[in-house]
Amino acid sequence: NSMGMIWATEVGDKTFFIAAILAMRHARLVVFAGALGALAVMTVLSALLGLALPSLLPRTYTHYASAGLFLYFGLRLLRDARSMETGTVSEELEEVEEELGVGAGKKQDAPGDAEAGGAAAPR
């Protein structure tokens, strides 16, 4: 049940897309190991915080803090979605492409080198 919940929330995450883009440009095993390691570290940190915070703060405070944070980030997400222009590339995508050297005007690797992100050569 919890694995399904984690999978459902992580699939649309920005880190999922960044890992997919990195897997197109670098060795898949290295990208997979890095993503798996990062997920393990975040899981351990989240579990430790989930264990420590309720013992440090009263349950009422954590309840109201979580509700307030949920409302804040929900409203912020709606505000960002409303201000987005349709048909334009998002700043996050431009930033990732710039860091990876994949943007418009950038020279791709050999055309038949699918592992490096190039299109497959015609047969």
Order of alpha helices (4+ residues) and beta strands (2+ residues): alpha-alpha-alpha-alpha-alpha
